[in-house]
């Protein structure tokens, strides 16, 4: 097992432990423990999948970065899926603000002609000038 794969497994274990201990999504309501959101696992897979694409010559650097993510997750400096959580929080905030306010209809602009004697004449839509 490579160091990057070990970091991946430790990251998945941290994500699962945090979700279960902090109370994640409990579906169905009769489930014995709350399950982690799939987006948490998806973000971990994307990060470590991207790191695994590094060429063999820089594999030690990718492994170091992978373990850096593990340490950051352990210290609460990085939260997998936090972008999705922020989007969900924004959606909840928008829902709490109430229904959108109806806008007044926008009338078409009036055409404006120049009067040779000075000033301007407004031509209303649907009329001849």
MMTF fields as JSON, N, C-alpha, C and O atoms, coordinates in Angstrom:
{
  "mmtfVersion": "1.0.0",
  "mmtfProducer": "UNKNOWN",
  "numBonds": 515,
  "numAtoms": 516,
  "numGroups": 129,
  "numChains": 1,
  "numModels": 1,
  "chainsPerModel": [1],
  "groupsPerChain": [129],
  "chainIdList": ["A"],
  "bondAtomList": [4, 2, 8, 6, 12, 10, 16, 14, 20, 18, 24, 22, 28, 26, 32, 30, 36, 34, 40, 38, 44, 42, 48, 46, 52, 50, 56, 54, 60, 58, 64, 62, 68, 66, 72, 70, 76, 74, 80, 78, 84, 82, 88, 86, 92, 90, 96, 94, 100, 98, 104, 102, 108, 106, 112, 110, 116, 114, 120, 118, 124, 122, 128, 126, 132, 130, 136, 134, 140, 138, 144, 142, 148, 146, 152, 150, 156, 154, 160, 158, 164, 162, 168, 166, 172, 170, 176, 174, 180, 178, 184, 182, 188, 186, 192, 190, 196, 194, 200, 198, 204, 202, 208, 206, 212, 210, 216, 214, 220, 218, 224, 222, 228, 226, 232, 230, 236, 234, 240, 238, 244, 242, 248, 246, 252, 250, 256, 254, 260, 258, 264, 262, 268, 266, 272, 270, 276, 274, 280, 278, 284, 282, 288, 286, 292, 290, 296, 294, 300, 298, 304, 302, 308, 306, 312, 310, 316, 314, 320, 318, 324, 322, 328, 326, 332, 330, 336, 334, 340, 338, 344, 342, 348, 346, 352, 350, 356, 354, 360, 358, 364, 362, 368, 366, 372, 370, 376, 374, 380, 378, 384, 382, 388, 386, 392, 390, 396, 394, 400, 398, 404, 402, 408, 406, 412, 410, 416, 414, 420, 418, 424, 422, 428, 426, 432, 430, 436, 434, 440, 438, 444, 442, 448, 446, 452, 450, 456, 454, 460, 458, 464, 462, 468, 466, 472, 470, 476, 474, 480, 478, 484, 482, 488, 486, 492, 490, 496, 494, 500, 498, 504, 502, 508, 506, 512, 510],
  "bondOrderList": [1, 1, 1, 1, 1, 1, 1, 1, 1, 1, 1, 1, 1, 1, 1, 1, 1, 1, 1, 1, 1, 1, 1, 1, 1, 1, 1, 1, 1, 1, 1, 1, 1, 1, 1, 1, 1, 1, 1, 1, 1, 1, 1, 1, 1, 1, 1, 1, 1, 1, 1, 1, 1, 1, 1, 1, 1, 1, 1, 1, 1, 1, 1, 1, 1, 1, 1, 1, 1, 1, 1, 1, 1, 1, 1, 1, 1, 1, 1, 1, 1, 1, 1, 1, 1, 1, 1, 1, 1, 1, 1, 1, 1, 1, 1, 1, 1, 1, 1, 1, 1, 1, 1, 1, 1, 1, 1, 1, 1, 1, 1, 1, 1, 1, 1, 1, 1, 1, 1, 1, 1, 1, 1, 1, 1, 1, 1, 1],
  "groupList": [{"groupName": "UNK", "atomNameList": ["N", "CA", "C", "O"], "elementList": ["N", "C", "C", "O"], "formalChargeList": [0, 0, 0, 0], "bondAtomList": [1, 0, 2, 1, 3, 2], "bondOrderList": [1, 1, 2], "singleLetterCode": "X", "chemCompType": "L-PEPTIDE LINKING"}],
  "groupTypeList": [0, 0, 0, 0, 0, 0, 0, 0, 0, 0, 0, 0, 0, 0, 0, 0, 0, 0, 0, 0, 0, 0, 0, 0, 0, 0, 0, 0, 0, 0, 0, 0, 0, 0, 0, 0, 0, 0, 0, 0, 0, 0, 0, 0, 0, 0, 0, 0, 0, 0, 0, 0, 0, 0, 0, 0, 0, 0, 0, 0, 0, 0, 0, 0, 0, 0, 0, 0, 0, 0, 0, 0, 0, 0, 0, 0, 0, 0, 0, 0, 0, 0, 0, 0, 0, 0, 0, 0, 0, 0, 0, 0, 0, 0, 0, 0, 0, 0, 0, 0, 0, 0, 0, 0, 0, 0, 0, 0, 0, 0, 0, 0, 0, 0, 0, 0, 0, 0, 0, 0, 0, 0, 0, 0, 0, 0, 0, 0, 0],
  "groupIdList": [1, 2, 3, 4, 5, 6, 7, 8, 9, 10, 11, 12, 13, 14, 15, 16, 17, 18, 19, 20, 21, 22, 23, 24, 25, 26, 27, 28, 29, 30, 31, 32, 33, 34, 35, 36, 37, 38, 39, 40, 41, 42, 43, 44, 45, 46, 47, 48, 49, 50, 51, 52, 53, 54, 55, 56, 57, 58, 59, 60, 61, 62, 63, 64, 65, 66, 67, 68, 69, 70, 71, 72, 73, 74, 75, 76, 77, 78, 79, 80, 81, 82, 83, 84, 85, 86, 87, 88, 89, 90, 91, 92, 93, 94, 95, 96, 97, 98, 99, 100, 101, 102, 103, 104, 105, 106, 107, 108, 109, 110, 111, 112, 113, 114, 115, 116, 117, 118, 119, 120, 121, 122, 123, 124, 125, 126, 127, 128, 129],
  "secStructList": [7, 7, 2, 2, 2, 2, 2, 2, 2, 2, 2, 2, 2, 2, 2, 2, 2, 2, 2, 2, 2, 2, 6, 7, 5, 7, 1, 1, 6, 6, 7, 1, 1, 7, 5, 7, 7, 2, 2, 2, 2, 2, 2, 2, 2, 2, 2, 2, 2, 2, 2, 2, 6, 1, 7, 4, 4, 4, 2, 2, 2, 2, 2, 2, 2, 2, 2, 2, 2, 2, 2, 2, 2, 2, 6, 6, 1, 7, 7, 6, 6, 2, 2, 2, 2, 2, 2, 2, 2, 2, 2, 2, 2, 2, 2, 2, 6, 7, 1, 7, 7, 7, 7, 7, 7, 7, 7, 7, 7, 7, 3, 3, 3, 3, 7, 6, 6, 1, 1, 3, 3, 3, 3, 7, 6, 6, 1, 7, 7],
  "xCoordList": [0.855, 0.0, 0.897, 1.835, 0.596, 1.386, 0.966, -0.084, 1.79, 1.489, 0.244, -0.499, 0.015, -1.164, -2.449, -3.456, -2.421, -3.591, -3.865, -5.021, -2.814, -2.988, -3.588, -4.448, -3.144, -3.702, -5.172, -5.989, -5.502, -6.901, -7.777, -8.844, -7.329, -8.126, -8.27, -9.334, -7.217, -7.293, -8.249, -9.014, -8.214, -9.12, -10.579, -11.437, -10.86, -12.222, -12.652, -13.799, -11.757, -12.095, -12.395, -13.331, -11.605, -11.861, -13.207, -13.962, -13.497, -14.774, -15.942, -16.928, -15.83, -16.895, -17.058, -18.18, -15.953, -16.02, -16.655, -17.512, -16.236, -16.791, -18.276, -19.048, -18.67, -20.081, -20.943, -22.026, -20.469, -21.244, -21.266, -22.303, -20.132, -20.075, -20.745, -21.235, -20.775, -21.393, -22.836, -23.494, -23.326, -24.719, -24.941, -25.259, -24.779, -24.992, -26.425, -27.343, -26.626, -27.941, -28.443, -27.742, -29.647, -30.196, -31.373, -32.517, -31.079, -32.107, -32.037, -30.958, -33.061, -34.355, -34.253, -33.214, -35.324, -35.311, -35.055, -34.637, -35.303, -35.092, -33.69, -33.408, -32.811, -31.444, -30.72, -30.928, -29.874, -29.197, -28.138, -27.931, -27.47, -26.459, -26.656, -27.168, -26.259, -26.355, -25.281, -24.128, -25.671, -24.751, -24.085, -24.714, -22.832, -22.175, -22.826, -23.339, -22.797, -23.327, -22.429, -21.209, -22.995, -22.171, -21.211, -20.144, -21.58, -20.698, -19.387, -18.367, -19.4, -18.153, -17.187, -16.002, -17.71, -16.862, -16.446, -15.324, -17.343, -17.023, -15.879, -14.984, -15.893, -14.809, -13.478, -12.434, -13.504, -12.271, -11.749, -10.548, -12.659, -12.249, -11.658, -10.664, -12.267, -11.736, -10.355, -9.472, -10.159, -8.858, -7.774, -6.727, -8.027, -6.999, -6.869, -5.792, -7.952, -7.867, -6.999, -6.205, -7.154, -6.304, -4.848, -3.959, -4.605, -3.215, -2.609, -1.402, -3.44, -2.904, -2.5, -1.788, -2.942, -2.573, -1.175, -0.689, -0.536, 0.818, 1.782, 1.627, 2.76, 3.72, 4.533, 4.641, 5.087, 5.821, 7.009, 7.414, 7.562, 8.729, 8.378, 9.24, 7.119, 6.707, 5.714, 4.988, 5.688, 4.777, 5.026, 4.059, 6.289, 6.483, 5.854, 5.36, 5.869, 5.247, 3.724, 3.096, 3.132, 1.694, 1.31, 0.271, 2.144, 1.89, 1.965, 1.134, 2.942, 3.078, 1.867, 1.366, 1.399, 0.215, -1.016, -1.849, -1.132, -2.253, -2.276, -3.334, -1.119, -1.065, -1.279, -1.771, -0.906, -1.191, -2.692, -3.159, -3.458, -4.919, -5.459, -6.406, -4.864, -5.301, -5.077, -5.957, -3.891, -3.585, -4.519, -5.014, -4.763, -5.655, -7.077, -7.757, -7.534, -8.867, -8.917, -9.895, -7.871, -7.823, -7.853, -8.461, -7.194, -7.137, -8.284, -8.275, -9.275, -10.429, -10.029, -10.732, -8.932, -8.533, -9.101, -9.212, -9.459, -10.044, -11.238, -11.147, -12.364, -13.564, -14.009, -14.446, -13.905, -14.357, -15.832, -16.637, -16.177, -17.566, -18.018, -19.219, -17.094, -17.508, -18.132, -18.962, -17.757, -18.378, -19.847, -20.688, -20.163, -21.56, -22.317, -23.483, -21.679, -22.338, -22.614, -23.657, -21.693, -21.901, -23.046, -23.858, -23.119, -24.218, -25.548, -26.548, -25.572, -26.806, -27.214, -28.401, -26.232, -26.536, -27.087, -28.015, -26.524, -27.041, -28.456, -29.286, -28.745, -30.091, -31.074, -32.199, -30.656, -31.516, -31.765, -32.885, -30.738, -30.888, -31.859, -32.705, -31.739, -32.649, -34.081, -35.024, -34.247, -35.59, -36.196, -37.408, -35.37, -35.869, -36.232, -36.984, -35.702, -36.002, -37.416, -37.919, -38.056, -39.419, -39.472, -38.453, -40.701, -40.848, -40.229, -40.12, -39.825, -39.228, -40.264, -41.453, -39.804, -40.669, -40.964, -40.062, -42.255, -42.632, -42.117, -42.266, -41.525, -41.001, -42.091, -42.976, -42.015, -42.961, -42.591, -41.41, -43.596, -43.272, -42.506, -42.729, -41.624, -40.811, -41.507, -41.757, -41.82, -42.458, -41.398, -40.252, -41.779, -40.789, -40.395, -41.216, -39.159, -38.723, -39.439, -39.79, -39.646, -40.281, -39.227, -38.081, -39.634, -38.722, -38.657, -39.653, -37.546, -37.381, -36.906, -35.941, -37.601, -37.192, -36.774, -37.228, -35.935, -35.439, -36.326, -36.564, -36.806, -37.619, -36.67, -35.787, -36.833, -35.909, -35.967, -35.019, -37.046, -37.158, -36.611, -36.657, -36.099, -35.571, -36.428, -37.623, -35.811, -36.537, -36.657, -35.996, -37.487, -37.672, -39.14, -39.859, -39.556, -40.931, -40.856, -40.05, -41.684, -41.74, -42.781, -43.893, -42.447, -43.393, -43.726, -42.84, -44.972, -45.39, -45.523, -45.884, -45.232, -45.357, -46.802, -47.753, -46.953, -48.265, -48.885, -49.997, -48.199, -48.719, -47.772, -46.591, -48.269, -47.436, -46.933, -47.647, -45.728, -45.152, -45.523, -45.115],
  "yCoordList": [-1.178, 0.0, 1.236, 1.336, 2.167, 3.383, 4.349, 4.183, 5.352, 6.337, 7.148, 7.538, 7.404, 8.174, 7.388, 7.958, 6.101, 5.272, 5.185, 5.193, 5.104, 5.111, 6.427, 6.427, 7.545, 8.843, 8.917, 9.482, 8.344, 8.324, 7.577, 8.061, 6.398, 5.606, 6.313, 6.26, 6.963, 7.691, 8.874, 9.163, 9.561, 10.695, 10.23, 10.883, 9.115, 8.575, 8.194, 8.429, 7.614, 7.258, 8.508, 8.509, 9.58, 10.836, 11.444, 11.897, 11.45, 12.003, 11.205, 11.783, 9.894, 9.046, 9.244, 9.378, 9.263, 9.438, 10.775, 10.839, 11.842, 13.166, 13.225, 13.79, 12.645, 12.694, 11.912, 12.36, 10.759, 9.939, 10.565, 10.57, 11.094, 11.644, 13.013, 13.369, 13.791, 15.115, 15.101, 16.142, 13.97, 13.872, 14.363, 15.533, 13.497, 13.861, 13.622, 13.848, 13.175, 12.927, 11.579, 10.576, 11.542, 10.295, 9.887, 10.253, 9.123, 8.669, 7.163, 6.65, 6.437, 6.852, 7.281, 7.111, 7.828, 8.355, 7.268, 7.559, 6.036, 4.929, 4.336, 3.321, 4.951, 4.439, 4.514, 5.458, 3.532, 3.54, 4.635, 5.138, 5.008, 6.069, 7.008, 6.592, 8.277, 9.192, 8.873, 8.612, 8.9, 8.562, 9.811, 10.868, 9.717, 10.853, 11.156, 10.26, 12.415, 12.796, 12.252, 12.237, 11.812, 11.313, 12.367, 12.025, 13.644, 14.693, 14.759, 15.183, 14.35, 14.323, 13.308, 13.589, 12.127, 11.1, 11.489, 11.207, 12.133, 12.547, 13.537, 13.441, 14.496, 15.481, 14.824, 15.198, 13.864, 13.155, 12.355, 12.34, 11.694, 10.905, 11.809, 11.455, 12.976, 13.891, 14.419, 14.486, 14.792, 15.327, 14.263, 14.509, 13.094, 12.052, 11.415, 10.942, 11.399, 10.929, 11.86, 11.41, 13.162, 14.13, 13.99, 14.078, 13.77, 13.58, 12.302, 12.235, 11.289, 10.023, 10.124, 9.255, 11.17, 11.337, 11.924, 12.038, 12.291, 12.853, 11.783, 10.604, 12.178, 11.195, 10.56, 11.103, 9.415, 8.649, 9.432, 9.201, 10.346, 11.097, 12.065, 12.404, 12.513, 13.433, 12.765, 13.448, 11.428, 10.699, 11.013, 11.117, 11.17, 11.517, 12.873, 13.046, 13.82, 15.12, 14.975, 15.582, 14.17, 13.929, 13.243, 13.552, 12.312, 11.637, 12.63, 12.595, 13.501, 14.519, 15.448, 15.793, 15.851, 16.711, 15.962, 16.542, 14.678, 13.864, 13.777, 13.928, 13.535, 13.478, 14.862, 14.987, 15.903, 17.265, 17.506, 18.16, 16.976, 17.074, 16.321, 16.776, 15.176, 14.419, 15.226, 15.306, 15.821, 16.636, 17.84, 18.188, 18.48, 19.642, 19.254, 20.011, 18.095, 17.631, 17.333, 17.661, 16.717, 16.395, 17.655, 17.664, 18.721, 19.976, 20.933, 22.085, 20.459, 21.263, 22.462, 23.473, 22.374, 23.436, 23.194, 24.126, 21.959, 21.585, 20.699, 19.736, 21.037, 20.232, 19.761, 20.572, 18.46, 17.968, 18.297, 18.15, 18.737, 19.062, 20.383, 20.654, 21.23, 22.49, 23.442, 24.27, 23.347, 24.211, 23.85, 24.733, 22.567, 22.145, 22.584, 22.967, 22.534, 22.966, 24.457, 24.906, 25.231, 26.675, 26.972, 27.858, 26.245, 26.453, 26.081, 26.768, 25.008, 24.61, 25.647, 25.928, 26.214, 27.245, 28.49, 29.114, 28.859, 30.016, 29.765, 30.674, 28.558, 28.227, 28.283, 28.757, 27.802, 27.85, 29.295, 29.645, 30.135, 31.543, 32.225, 33.011, 31.928, 32.519, 32.051, 32.823, 30.797, 30.287, 30.963, 31.169, 31.308, 31.946, 33.41, 33.984, 34.02, 35.424, 35.622, 36.745, 34.595, 34.707, 34.654, 34.5, 34.787, 34.71, 35.919, 36.983, 35.765, 36.905, 38.001, 37.728, 39.22, 40.368, 40.501, 40.434, 40.694, 40.847, 42.18, 43.217, 42.138, 43.361, 44.025, 43.359, 45.322, 46.042, 45.8, 45.688, 45.718, 45.455, 46.62, 47.781, 46.296, 47.308, 47.689, 46.836, 48.97, 49.451, 49.679, 49.996, 49.517, 49.753, 51.222, 52.091, 51.501, 52.903, 53.678, 53.122, 54.962, 55.801, 56.293, 56.543, 56.427, 56.941, 58.454, 59.096, 58.991, 60.427, 61.019, 60.546, 62.053, 62.727, 64.14, 64.72, 64.669, 66.025, 67.002, 66.818, 68.02, 69.065, 70.09, 70.59, 70.412, 71.367, 72.749, 73.524, 73.07, 74.377, 74.358, 75.375, 73.227, 73.117, 72.194, 72.034, 71.599, 70.662, 69.296, 69.004, 68.481, 67.145, 66.759, 67.227, 65.939, 65.426, 63.945, 63.215, 63.495, 62.087, 61.407, 61.914, 60.295, 59.507, 58.286, 57.509, 58.126, 56.996, 55.755, 55.861, 54.598, 53.389, 53.217, 53.421, 52.844, 52.604, 53.853, 53.779, 54.987, 56.207, 56.652, 56.307, 57.402, 57.956, 59.324, 60.066, 59.666, 60.935, 61.985, 63.132],
  "zCoordList": [0.0, 0.0, 0.0, 0.79, -0.892, -0.961, 0.134, 0.756, 0.362, 1.387, 1.062, 1.963, -0.227, -0.619, -0.377, 0.044, -0.637, -0.372, 1.127, 1.551, 1.919, 3.375, 3.858, 4.738, 3.292, 3.654, 3.265, 3.993, 2.113, 1.673, 2.674, 3.051, 3.103, 4.051, 5.401, 6.018, 5.853, 7.121, 6.978, 7.898, 5.834, 5.589, 5.59, 6.184, 4.933, 4.909, 6.32, 6.698, 7.097, 8.482, 9.307, 10.106, 9.123, 9.854, 9.468, 10.329, 8.182, 7.713, 8.29, 8.747, 8.267, 8.795, 10.3, 10.788, 11.035, 12.49, 12.853, 13.734, 12.175, 12.469, 12.178, 12.952, 11.07, 10.692, 11.676, 12.052, 12.086, 13.02, 14.405, 15.068, 14.847, 16.208, 16.321, 17.393, 15.223, 15.287, 14.807, 14.805, 14.411, 13.995, 12.592, 12.38, 11.648, 10.248, 9.843, 10.632, 8.64, 8.093, 8.58, 8.454, 9.135, 9.661, 8.793, 9.062, 7.746, 6.827, 6.746, 6.452, 6.974, 7.491, 8.947, 9.585, 9.456, 10.824, 11.861, 12.981, 11.493, 12.433, 12.337, 12.973, 11.555, 11.407, 12.749, 13.51, 13.044, 14.343, 14.493, 15.597, 13.408, 13.464, 12.292, 11.252, 12.435, 11.289, 10.248, 10.589, 9.008, 7.926, 7.37, 7.327, 6.945, 6.305, 4.955, 4.285, 4.574, 3.27, 2.164, 2.323, 1.064, -0.043, -0.589, -1.099, -0.488, -1.018, -0.236, -0.779, 1.018, 1.796, 1.196, 1.018, 0.887, 0.288, -1.127, -1.546, -1.858, -3.228, -3.239, -4.08, -2.31, -2.283, -1.907, -2.441, -1.007, -0.639, -1.837, -2.106, -2.549, -3.719, -4.789, -5.423, -4.996, -6.018, -5.649, -6.504, -4.392, -3.971, -4.108, -4.706, -3.556, -3.584, -4.97, -5.333, -5.743, -7.124, -7.951, -8.777, -7.728, -8.417, -8.03, -8.878, -6.743, -6.301, -6.862, -7.09, -7.085, -7.6, -9.063, -9.565, -9.755, -11.161, -11.339, -12.464, -10.249, -10.324, -10.854, -10.536, -11.648, -12.16, -11.028, -9.928, -11.334, -10.328, -9.76, -8.621, -10.542, -10.073, -8.942, -8.131, -8.881, -7.807, -6.851, -6.129, -6.851, -5.964, -4.488, -3.734, -4.036, -2.625, -2.267, -1.153, -3.187, -2.933, -2.836, -1.969, -3.726, -3.668, -2.362, -1.779, -1.9, -0.626, 0.526, 1.433, 0.492, 1.534, 1.553, 2.623, 0.385, 0.31, 0.824, 1.52, 0.484, 0.974, 2.483, 3.094, 3.099, 4.561, 5.163, 6.284, 4.414, 4.866, 4.959, 5.891, 3.991, 4.068, 5.281, 5.922, 5.597, 6.77, 8.049, 8.905, 8.167, 9.356, 9.416, 10.488, 8.268, 8.241, 8.623, 9.317, 8.186, 8.571, 10.06, 10.732, 10.57, 11.995, 12.858, 13.928, 12.389, 13.144, 12.808, 13.24, 12.036, 11.605, 10.753, 10.754, 10.034, 9.115, 7.72, 6.924, 7.425, 6.14, 6.427, 7.189, 5.804, 5.961, 4.591, 3.773, 4.321, 3.014, 2.817, 3.737, 1.628, 1.331, 1.898, 1.917, 2.368, 2.986, 1.974, 2.349, 0.715, -0.298, -0.451, -0.619, -0.396, -0.477, 0.761, 0.669, 1.907, 3.139, 3.1, 3.576, 2.541, 2.432, 1.478, 1.743, 0.378, -0.573, 0.062, -0.149, 0.834, 1.508, 2.556, 2.723, 3.26, 4.252, 3.576, 4.091, 2.424, 1.691, 1.194, 1.22, 0.745, 0.285, 1.446, 1.286, 2.615, 3.792, 4.209, 4.583, 4.151, 4.491, 3.532, 3.957, 2.25, 1.267, 1.502, 1.328, 1.896, 2.166, 3.394, 3.449, 4.373, 5.586, 5.372, 6.16, 4.311, 4.047, 3.519, 3.541, 3.057, 2.568, 1.057, 0.383, 0.532, -0.929, -1.597, -0.987, -2.841, -3.547, -3.761, -3.926, -3.757, -3.958, -5.448, -6.283, -5.767, -7.171, -7.696, -7.05, -8.849, -9.45, -10.278, -10.815, -10.369, -11.216, -12.666, -12.992, -13.55, -14.954, -15.556, -15.211, -16.436, -17.099, -18.395, -19.246, -18.546, -19.755, -20.821, -20.504, -22.085, -23.135, -23.159, -22.866, -23.501, -23.518, -24.622, -25.663, -24.378, -25.389, -26.359, -25.987, -27.598, -28.612, -28.472, -28.14, -28.712, -28.55, -29.88, -30.479, -30.32, -31.552, -31.217, -30.231, -32.018, -31.792, -32.565, -33.759, -31.893, -32.522, -33.124, -32.428, -34.398, -35.007, -34.357, -34.489, -33.665, -33.025, -31.605, -30.914, -31.162, -29.808, -28.969, -29.217, -27.987, -27.123, -27.767, -28.764, -27.201, -27.763, -27.665, -26.782, -28.538, -28.539, -28.192, -28.77, -27.26, -26.916, -27.771, -27.916, -28.325, -29.103, -28.257, -27.899, -27.947, -27.141, -28.03, -29.202, -27.473, -28.274, -28.774, -28.02, -30.038, -30.605, -31.24, -31.763, -31.21, -31.832, -32.919, -32.898, -33.854, -34.91, -34.496, -33.822, -34.884, -34.506, -35.416, -35.235]
}
